[in-house]
Amino acid sequence: MEHVNSIIHAKWIIPVEPDQTVYENHSMTIKNGRIHSILPTDETIKKYTSQEITTLSEHALIPGFVNTHTHAAMSLFRGLADDLPLMTWLNEHIWPAEAAWVNYDFVQDGTQLAIAEMLRSGTTCFSDMYFFPDEVARAASEYGIRAAVGIILIDFPTIWAKDTDEYFQKGLDVREYYRNDPLISFTFAPHAPYTVSDEPLKRTKKLSEELNLPIHIHVQETEDEIAQSMTQHNERPLKRLVKLDLLSPKLLAVHMTQLTSTEIEQLAINGCHVIHCPESNLKLASGFCPVVELMKANVNVALGTDSAASNNDLCMLSEMRTAALLAKAVAKDAAALPAHSALRMATLNGAKALGLENEIGSLILGKAADMVAINLGELESQPVYDPISQIVYTANRNQVTDVWVAGKTLLKNRTLTTMDITEIKDKTIQWKNKIAAACR
């Protein structure tokens, strides 16, 4: 018998690739952090041995969720300014709060809170855009979650950097420091066309090509953004990005609630990715991303939660369900965005957007063992006719029992293995008390 690092026996294994595939009563073996085999359980028992065996008799084993758009540290602003439109929310509440409170300690503690929440809801990789990316990378590496860390860029000075040169230099220094860390990758993260001018965007494009890094940017999130761009530039934001030659397979365009048929065609021709954040868009009344039209045009659409300050959670299970239901309503078609497509958006499509599809996003041999176990055995999940539909339409984050990244257990029976949840809660309450006192 062959010895492996670990064996997982599951009621169902849902690999995402091939599409709509479910293996019932199968087992997975993990060796050196990678998926070694997926076979019927009786065959696995005969062929493999391990000192670490996990039996999930009522669980579905799926790829870890890829949360393709976050501002992790903003979890400390969860609930601070609710029920407001985007620009009011930003200009009158969030940006003043960031000016008052964001520093290294804020990002450290907020990112820890976000990582704990994401792991407990099944996210194994997140793509972040925020200040102090060095702390985001450090926290992800320390706690064992995979992260695509954004090299943030914005036209005005902040506590992180005073000008464009410093934003680039400090971000690239962080990338250099973590270049050999297998869990940490990087993107360029210019905030948005309305906060980043042409020359920094041109420089972003050049460096993106030189370093082969994606570009993660908010684009056409609201009608107001379109109107501002028409006033300032006499063109829509996406047209401006076209002129700057930013449309390419490296572009991750976040939100995209305001799209014309011509713009959808441009995105498709250039191989761009769209990051759909349905719950944040709904809460801020930003609009509806035309997901069905994008997918019909073969545009890769992935899912993100946005920040807990505008969502207000980081749960990809919830995001998946909302995306599927919203797509049906917008398209006026109950068959739009079926469950298996929603699951793919939350896993493999996110990996593809980040250029990580050969490493994560599906459960196939040789890929990293980034996985999530979801308990479908409770009363509220019965009966189970189709485990994929059950996950998308009925499961919640409290049913996530176990999480692995690169074969390492980060959540076991709902308990985090690399993080102190009591310490995180204590720090969060301290921040809440300070911020709330200042708002009185």
N, C-alpha and C positions, 0 to 999 in steps of 0.2 A: 504493500500500500504506500501511496505517496503522501508525505507529510506536507501540510500547508500551514500558513500562519493562522487562518481562521476559516470556519465553515458556518454558513447561515442556512438553516432549513426554513423555508417560507411556504405559506399556503399559496401565495401567488408571487411571481416575479414578473414585473411589467418593465421590459427593457427600453421602451420607446422606439428603439430600432430593433427589428422591423416595426413599422407603424401598426397599431392596433393589435399587437401581439401580447398574449397573456400566457405565461407558463404556470400551470397549476401543479402543486405538490412538487416543486423543484427546489434545488439547493444551489448555493453559490459558494465557491471556494476563493479565497484571497491569498495571494502570495506576493510578498514585497510591495504591498500597497496597491496591487493591481488585481483586476478580475482575472482569475485563473481558469475557472470553468463554471458553466451553468448547465446542470444536468438534472434529470429526475432524482428525487431524494433517495430512492432505493439504490440507484447506481452510484450516487455520491458516497453513500455509506460504505459500499463495497470497495471503492477506489481510493478514498482519501481518509486521512486521520489528522487530527489537530488537538492541541490542548485548549483551544478556544472555540467552543461550539455554542451557537445561539439558535434556539428553536423558537420560531415565530408561527405558531400553529393557526393563528387567526389573522395574520398580517399580510399586507401587500408590501413588497420591497420594490421601490422605485428609484430612479436617479435622483440625486439631491437637486433641490430647486436652485435655479440661477436667478437671483434678483438683480436685474440688469440696470436698475437706476435707484440709487440711494444717496442720502445725505445723512450718514449714520449718526454723527454726533448730535444732530438736531432732535434726536429722541428726547433730549432734556427739555425741549420746547413743546413736547406733546400736550395738546390741549390749551396752550397759552393764548392762542388767538383763533378761535373757531368761528365758522359761519360768516366768512368774509370773502369777497372776490379777490382774485390773485394779487392785483397791483396794490389794493388797499392792505391786504395781508402782508405783502412784502414791504411796501414803503412806510407804512405807519406802525408796523408791529415787529416783523421778523428782522428786518435790517437794523432798526434801532436796538432790538434785543441782542443781536449779534455784536453790534458795536460796544454794547455795555458788558457783555458776559463772555464772549468767545475768547479763549486763550488756550494754552497747551493743556491745562488741567480739565477744562470744559470738554475739549475734544477727546482726551483720554477717557474720562468718565462716561461721556455720552456714547462713545464708540463701544465701550465695554457693554453698556446697557443694550445697545442695538445688536451686538454680536450674540449676546445671551438670548435675546428675543428671537433672533433669526434662527439660531441653532434649535431652539425649542419649538420652532414651527417648520423645521425641515429645510431651511436654506443652507447650502454648503458652499456657495460662492456668491459674492456680491460685488457690484460695480459701483464705486463710490466717487462722489464729487464734493469735496469740502476742503476747508483750510486744514493746515497741519497734516498733510498726507503722510508725513513721517510717522506720526502717532497711529494713523489708521493702519499702515503697513506693519508697524511693530505689534499692535494689538492682534491683528489677524494672524500673524506668524506665531505669536506666543500662544494663542488659544486654539490654533490649529484649523481655522476656517480659511477657505480660499478667497482671495480678494483681487479684484482689478482696481488698482488705486489710481484715482484721477490726479493728473498734474494740473491743478486748478489755475485758471487764468481769468482775470477780470480787469477792466480798465482803471479802476480806482484803487488807492492804497488801502490795505487792511493790516491787521496785526500780523498776518503771515508774510506779506511782501509789500514793498513800497512802490514798485513799478514793474513794467512788463519784463525787463531784464531779470529782476529778482524772482518774479514768479517762475520764469523758465529755469533759471539757474538752480534755485532751491529744489524745484520739482525734479529736475534731472539728477541732482545730487542724491535725492532719495532713491530714484530708480537705480542709480549706480550702486548704492549701498545694498540694495536687495536683489541685485541682478541674478544671484545664484540661489535665491530662495524659491523652491519649487511651488510654493503656495501663492506667491506674490507676482502679479503681472501689473502692467501699467497702461493707462490711456492718457491722451491729452484731453483736458476737460475745460475748454473755454465755456464760460457760463451760458451765454446766449448771444445771439446777434445784437440785441439791444444793449448789452453791457460790455461787448468786446468789439473794438474798431477794426478796420480793414487790415492795417499793417500787422497787428498781432495774429490775426486769423491767417494771413499769408504765411507768417513765420510758423504757425502751427502746422499748416499744410506741408511745408517744406520738411520740418522735423519729423512729421508723421511718416512721410515717405522714406526719409533717411533711416529712421529707427524702426520702421514697420510697426507702428503703434496705432491703435484705433483713435478716433476723435469722438468724444462723448459730449454732446451739446444739446441744450434745450432749444427747440425750434417750433415756431408757429403753435404756441400753446394756447393763445387766446385771440379773440377778435381784436382786442385792444392792442396786442403786439403787432398785428397786421396794420392797423390804423397808424400806429406810431411810426412804423417802418415806411409807410407810404408818405407820411409827412416829412420825415427826416431824409429818406433816401430816394423817394419817388419810385419805390419798388418793394415787392413783398420780400420777407426775410429769406425765403428759399431761393428766390431769383438772385439775391445778393450773394448767397453761398455758391450758386452756379457760376456767377461771374468770377468769384474767387477760386474756382476750381476745387471746391471742397467736396463735391458729390463724388463718392467712390465707395468701393466695398469696405473702406475703413470708417465710413461715417455712421455713427449711432445717433440718429435724430430722435430726441426724446419728446414725447407728447403728440405732436403732429395732429392736433384736433382740427386744424383749419387747412384742408387740402383740396385742391382742384383736381380734376381728372388729368390735366396736363402735368401737374406736379407729381401725381402718382406714377405716371408714365416715366417721368424723369428719374424718379427714385429707382424704378425697376430697371431702366436701361443702365444706370450707373452702379447697380448692385448694392445700394444703400440698405441699412437696417433701420427699422422703426421700433422704438421702445415705447410700448403702450402702458400707461399708468392709469387704468380706468377709475380706481377709487379716488385718487387724488384729483383727477379731472372732474369727477362728479361732485366731490365735496367743495371744490373751488368754482364750480359751474363754468369750467373752462371750455367745454365743448366735447364732442365725440370724435374719437379717432376712427376713420373709416376702415376698420380692420378687414372686413370681408373684401372690400374693393382692393385693398393692398395685397391681400393673400391671393386673390384672383390674378393679380398682375405679377405674382411670384416674388413679391417683396418679402424678405424675412422679417417677421414681426415677433418680438420677444416681449416679456413682461417685466415690469418693475413696480415697486410699491411707492416710489418717491419717499419723502421723509415721513417720520411719525408725526411731524408737526402739521402735515397737510393730509394725512391719510385716515385715521391716526394710528395704524399699526403697520407692522412689517411682515404680515402673514401672506405668504404666496398662495396658500390654499384658498384664502378668501379672495385674493386678487384673481385667481384662476376662475373661480365661480362667477365673480362679477363680470370678468371679461367675456365669458361664454354667454351669460344672460344678456348683457348689454349689446353684444354683437347681434343677437337674435332680434332684439327690439329695434335697433337702428336699421338693420337690413329688412325688417318685417318678414323674417323667414326663420321659422323654428329650427330648420336644419342648419342654419349658419353656425359656424364655429362649434362643431361637435366636441364632445368631451375629450376624445383622443387628441384633437388638434390643440385644445386648451392646455392639455398636459405637455404637449410638445413645445408650445410657446414658453411654458414655465421652466423648461429643462434644456432640451437640445437647441432650440432656437436662440436662447440666451447665450449658450456656449458658442454657437456659430457667430453671433454678433461680436463676441469678444475675441474671436480667433482661437477659441479653446475647444472646438468641436472634436478634435482628434484626441483630446485628453479627458473630457468630461461631457455630461449632458445625456448620456445613454448608457445602458448596462450591456456592453459587449466586451468580448475577450480582449485583454490588453489595455483597456482604459483604466484610469484611476478609479479606485473603489470608493467613489463618493455616492453615498446611498442613504435612503430614508426608509424606515419601517413605519407603516401606518396601520393601527389596529382597527380592523373592520368587524371585530367580533362582538362589539357592544350592541345592546338593544337598539339604539338609535340608528345603527347602520344595517339593520336586518330588514328584509332578506337581501342577500347579495346575488343578483343575477349577473351583473357586469361590474367587476371591481374598478374599472377605469371610470365609468360613470359615477360609481359610488364615491370615489375619491373627489371628483370634481364637484359633484352636486350636493353631497351630504357631509363629507368629512370636515373636521375642524382641527385646529392646531393642537388641541388637547389629546388628539388621537395619535400624534407623532410620538412614538415611544423611544426610538433609537435612531441615531445619526452617526454616520461614519464619513470621514474625509481621508482620502488616500489610505483607506483600510484601518485608520485609527478611530476608535470609539470616542465620540465627543458628547453623546447623549446616550445614557443607558437607563432604560425603564423610567424615562422622564427626568433623570438626574444628570446635570452637566458634570462632565468628568474633568474639565480643565479650568473651570471658573467657579468662584465663590459667590453664589447667588445672594447670600445674606450681606456680604460686603458691597455688592453692586447696588442692592436696594437701599442700604444705609447711605451710600454716597448720593444716590438719586434723590432721596428725601432731603438731604442737606442742600442740594442745588435747588430743589423746589422751594424750600423755605427761604433761601436767599432771594431768589427771583421773585417769588410772590410778595415778599416784604417790600421789595423795591417798587412793585407795581401798585401798592396801596396809595 
